[in-house]
Amino acid sequence: MTPELRATLDRFILDVANTKYIASELPAGAAARLLPGAGRTVSQLFSHLASALERQGQAVEAHCQGSSVAEADEPDAAVAGSPEPVGARLDAALRSLVGAASHLTAADLARDCAPGETAIATLRRWARHFSAHAMDLSEVLPELRFDPMVLNWLLYADYPDDPRRQQQQQRLLEDVRERYAGEDAGEEDDSDDA
């Protein structure tokens, strides 16, 4: 396995773990909240992410066999998804993707799998899918917006070709600075009273 492929798969592993963490920490009723501009609920987004990862694993397997992987970018056939718990679906899909990708050779990674895009470039693009949607989740889940695990994930995410997500990330960073500046000021007031 090439170092670039290992790093890309590590990104998938991290993002699935963080997505499962958010799903496990949802406040009551939050799964039914609508995401801004997406036309889907938080629960439907988790199903979408699992469906996408399932298709991506199948596409990588097809690429190993010499087929095209462009179909992995198609939208979900059914937003509702499987009745299986999302964590189990994500785990199974991740195992499938990593298992299939472990068979990719350097030549497979360099071969085009989408028009004008090599397999490794496609995998890197797919690897950004989770964190892009997580930025939207941070806006609809204020209870988790300042969670250290969520912040560590989203403030270090890279959105090179996504100005909207870059702006969301910048707003999140500003919100974090404002929140902690306020807490620091409160601590100084408490020390003055002593």
N, C-alpha and C positions, 0 to 999 in steps of 0.2 A: 504494500500500500504506500502510495507516495505521501510525503509530508503534507502537501496541499490538500489531498483527499482526506487525510486523517484530521486536519484542522477543520475542514468543512463538516465532516461527520461529527466532530466534537461540538460544533455550533448547533447541529440538529439535536444532539443529546442534551446540551444545556437548555436549549429553548423548549424542548418537550418537558424537561424537569421543571422549568419555571412556569410553564403553562399549567402543568398539573398542580403546582403549588398554588397558583391563583385560583384554580377550580376548587381546590380543597379549602380555601379560605374565604369563599364567597359568603357575604352576609345573607341572611334570610331574604328571599324575594329577589335577589340580585340577578339570578339566572334569567329572569323574565324582562330585565331592563333592555330597552332598545339602544343599540349603538348609533351614535349620530351619523347620519348620512348613509348608513350601511343597509338599512331596511331589514336587519336581522337582530335577534336577541343575543344576549351573552351566551346562552345555552346553544343557540344555533351557530354562533361563531366557533365554539369549541368543537361542535360536530363538523363544521366546515374545515377546521384545521386537521382533524383526524381524517376526514375524507381526502383532503389534499395529500397528506402524508401517505395514506394508503395507495393513492394513484401514483405518487412519486416512486414508491418502492416497486410497484409493478412496472413502471416506466424504466427504471434502472435495470431491472431484470431483462426487459425487452431489449434495452440497449446492449447488454452483454451478449444477447443473441443476434445482434445486428439490425434490430428494428428501430424505428423512430420513437422518440420519447415526447414529442410535442403534445400528445393527447393528455399528458399529466397537467397541463395548464388549463384544461377545459373547466368550466364552472361545475359546481355540484349538480348532480341530477336531482337530488332531493335535499333540501336544506335541513330537514328534520334529522336525517342520518339514521344510524343504527340505534336500536334500543340498548345495546351494550354500553356500560358505563364508559365515559369518555377517557378516563385514565387507562382502562384496559385496552381500548382501541388505540390510543396513542402509543402505549407500550408495544403492542403487537405490530403496528405499522412501523415504528422505529426499528424494531428487530428485523423486520423484512427489508427495510431500506438499507440498514447497515450490513446485513447479510449479503444482499445483492451487490452493494457497492464494494464489498471486500474482494469481489472477483474482478473488479475493473482493473485493467492493466494501464500503464502509461499511454499506450496506443489508443485504448478505449477512451480515455479521458481527453485525448487530443482530437478525437474524431468528432465531427459535427453531429449533433443530435437534434438540433433545431436549426432552422435557416440562419446560417452565419454565426452559430453559437456552439462552442465545443461542449462536451459533456461536463467538464469541470466548471465551466462558466455557468451552465444551467444549474448544476448542483449548488453553486455559490448563491445564485439568484434565489433558488428555492429556499435556501437556508435563511434568508432574510424575511421570509414570509411570516413566521411566527412573531418575531419582534415588531414587525410593522403593525400587525393586528393588536399586539399587546399595548402599543402606544394608544390605540383607540380604547382598549379596556381601561387603561389608567384614567381616562377622562370620564368614563361612565361608572367607575368604581372608586369614588373618592375615599372610601374607607380603607382602600389598599394603596392609594396613590403614593403615600409616604412610607410604605412598608420597606424596610431596608433591602429585602430580597428583590422586590420589584424595582426599586431604584437602582440597585447594582446592575440589574439586567438592562433596564431601559436607558440609563445615562451612558452606558458603554456601548450601546448598539450603534451600528453604522448604517446610515441611510444615504448612500452616495448619490443616488438618482431619484430621490423622493423628497422634493422641497416641502411638501405638506408635513411629512413625518419629521423632517429636520426642524420645522417651526414648532411642532408639538413638543419635540425634545427640548428645544430652547425654552419654551414656556414652562415645561416641567422643571428644568434646571432653575429658572427664575423663581418658581414657586417654592422650590426646596430652599434656595438661598433666603427668600423672604421668611419662610417658616422658621428656619434655624436662627436667623438674625433676631427674630422676635423672641425666641426661646433664650438666646444669649442675653438679650436686654432684660428679660424677666429674671434671669439668674443674677445679673448685676444688681437689680433692685433688691432682691432677697438678701444679697451680701451687705448692702448698705444698711438694711434694717437690723443687722446683727450687732 
